[in-house]
Amino acid sequence: MKDEKSLLEEILDRKKSIKNGLLDNDEDISSSKNQKFSETKKNNPSQNNISKNSALRNKNNEKIIKLEKTKDENIRSEINIRKNKTENKALSSIVKTNEKKVQPIEKKQAKNEKIFNKNNIDDNDKNKNEKNRRQKIITNFFKKRKLKKLSFTPYIRTEIDIRNIMKDVIISLFPAIIASGLVYGINALLLIATSVLSAVVTEKLFSKIFLDDTNSIHDLSAIITGILLAMTLAPLTPLPIVVFGAAMAVIFGKLMYGGIGKNILNPAVVGREFMTVFFSISMSSGAIWFSQEALILPKINFFANFYKAPFTSYLDELLLTSSGSLGSYSAFALILGGLYLLLKNRISWHIPVSLFATFFLITTLLKGDTSVSIGGLLLTGIFMATDMPTSPSFAGGKIYYGIMLGLVIVLLSLLGIKNETLSYVLIILNPFTKFINKVFRPVVFGYDIKEEILKQSGKMILLTIGIFTFAVIFVKFHKFGIIPYLVYLYILILTIKIITTKKRINY
């Protein structure tokens, strides 16, 4: 601003000086004119000289005007140049200040980007490390199977593991094993040992193929599968057939489903059905069920020694008998094992009690003779029907399951099924376990109990109709000889399933 004021003052001074100069020139010219005019008067000069002086005067005036214009233009250009310089300086100063402000911001952004990238890299590394750690934990779990605690998320903790449960089940089966040894001696014990050995060896060999696990035998489930299969067999069943049945029970009853806890059907029942399909002649022969030579102790007259009566003889039959399968020789032994499991809280009372109550109530009402022995019914109700993966989880579902077991057993007996009644009843009801759990799921807090009970009752009626229709169809399949083809179809479906799952895992 000061520079502009000084320029304007200089311009005004110059203009004044120029005007003064012009005035001086005009005075000189006028004085010269007067002198000349006087001289002309004196000397009488010609008019040509006067015209020449006027022309010169005009030329001088034009030159002076041009000089003023050029000076004004120069001054203006200088002012514009100075203004542009000042503006450029101001802009440059602003740009510099902005650059100074922007540089730390850019540096901060660069630092933040570096930190963000590092954090992303660290997060990715952490995620990868966590995934690897979890995979290691899972693989170690399935390899070792030696965890001492099962944790039920999020708050409940227990010292119970699968191995301890299986130990208690094996202990509960010892009275029945001893009873079979008392009746048929070494033959019965050898059959049980062969079944257990075959099941354990099969699980050891084939668990590597199906589960990629070589230590699955540590949970002792294969031993129970072998014992329960032997308990359902005749005492004189050929040992090679027993080996085949135990192997099929482990492979097609458990391993091809993914291992323990994932099976839909009871493995022992699956093994028995494979034996009846592939060795139908041997399994249906009467020679494997009784042999006077192999029989060691046909019965015990314990109660009859105190008092001879039909009731005491009936109690002696419950204590020990020689008819039926290996596991049905002693009802007292089975009851003793069941009480042990109840005391150890390995099973609940719902399924056995509802099964026995339904069966005895209906048989007394119908007054008909069934092909089911008391020992076989106890073996099924206490040890087979209470298998955890194939039985319902909730108390209401368990009671319903036991009632349906009793009803279907009576239905199968009335429809003419004899030796396969207890096996068929489990095959019919095991697939409905998931549906029973859905129907008898406890009412969630906040819902109207009456409405939920009405819904559940409607679903229960439909489920009951479905179970009875499936039972009737299954009996028709048995009479028309279609059961073997169902077993072949079962093998085909499980084989395709295991192949497809392995392909997915490889991809």
Salt bridges, closest charged atoms under 4 A:
GLU159 OE2 - LYS149 NZ 3.62
ASP168 OD2 - ARG346 NE 2.69
GLU203 OE1 - LYS254 NZ 2.63
ASP212 OD1 - LYS208 NZ 3.11
ASP213 OD2 - ARG145 NH2 3.53
ASP219 OD2 - ARG145 NH1 3.17
GLU420 OE1 - ARG272 NH1 3.02
